[in-house]
Amino acid sequence: MGVKDFFRVLSLDQALACAQSFAALGTERVTLGEALGRVLGEDVKAALDVPGFARATMDGYAVDARSTFGASETNPALLRVTGTVDMGRPAALRIDHGEVARIATGGMLPEGADAVVMVEHTEHIDAETIEASRAVAPGQNVLGRGEDVRQGEIVLVRGTRLRAQELGLLAALGRAELCVHRRPVVGIISTGDEVVPIEVEPGPGQIRDVNTTTLGALTAQAGAEPRLYGLVPDDPDALRAASRSALGAADVVLLSGGSSVGARDYTLDVLDGLPDAELLLHGVALKPGKPTILGRVGSKAFWGLPGQVTSAMVVFQLLVRPCLERLGGMAPARPPARARARLSRNVASVHGRTDLVRVRLREDAGELWADPLLGPSGLLRTMTQADGLVEIGADVEGLDAGTEVWVTPV
């Protein structure tokens, strides 16, 4: 049976399982400066303690905490200043009971000290004596050796996407090079005889090519590398040639337009004519986004996305992005950051289909409300005005005004 003979609408969960059925790409080594947004291809084990010495977290005086016990504003502790800790150097002095040393934030705690009295809580009596008006506990205003990271500890696991904070930790560990998964390359093709390049003034019945721009941007946001193949006519031979070219250079191909059932929709014809092609998905019980196709060509993913820009963007967020994250080696993602809000009006839906409703958030009397932005899937403004999406499950027939919902950012 060829792929053109197959048509079966899958649930959103079934479609997601298909999208994540591809194997992760291989790994490569990059410098720390190139690693932002990349996905670790190895566990990272600490080769040293961080910090490597006990250090002050406040400007003040290094002290044996017992010297301050009982100190108060009415009964301050008298402490003798024995010296100053130089920044960036080992502390070349020792603190005994009743003694302190001047220390700045980040300075190394001298031997005998286990806390820091903040400078704001001291008064100078003379050049060698201060009063401490507050007691400190052992470890107060101090970061102990290895308190952040212990030598030998696995601090980052394979599959972690590297943000600025992970890069900072790796810098502290002295990791100048890293093993990361290869970034997926995504070939993006748009089709439709009614679609013209963005620099062309549309004539009657024509529209500008929006999908190339939006899908390219979404691909980059997902941590993959977009390669744009531009507009291709609604012609099976031209689409097949463009698809072969994209598959030769990319790990994933996105063909937007031509995924519906119709006389001029050639995505299935293209997929059927590619060597070693297998159809995984033809239709999702989803609005917007039902006319979605996913095929496997060898080890590569071939997506047929709806031509309507909003539908294509929603399908990308729900299905294509998880596919790219899987290819890019990401560990199973944490639940997305979502906001809890109340619907401001009734929203209808169809039983047996997952509906995604675009909403705008607003605060009223200290409560967050979600205003549905209703309209056809071809409306761009609803996506630019939307703060997020509300999912109405396939087993739910609409939501009433006032219902609490989760809003996933877009």
Secondary structure, 3 states (H helix, E strand, C coil): CCHHHCCECECHHHHHHHHCCCCCCCEEEEEHHHCCCCEECCCEECCCCECCCCEECCCEEEECHHHHCCCCCCCCEEEEEEEECCCCCCCCCECCCCEEEEECCCCECCECCCEEEEHHHEEEEECCEEEECCCCCCCCCEECCCCCECCCCEEECCCCECCHHHHHHHHHCCCCEEEEECCCEEEEEEECCCEECCCCCCCCCCEECCHHHHHHHHHHHCCCEEEEEEEECCCHHHHHHHHHHHHHHCCEEEEECCCCCCCCCCHHHHHHCCCCEEEEEECECEECCCCCEEEEECCEEEEEECCCHHHHHHHHHHHHHHHHHHHCCCCCCCCCCCEEEEECCCECCCCCCEEEEEEEEEEECCEEEEEECCCCCCCHHHHHHCCEEEEECCCCCCECCCCEEEEEEC
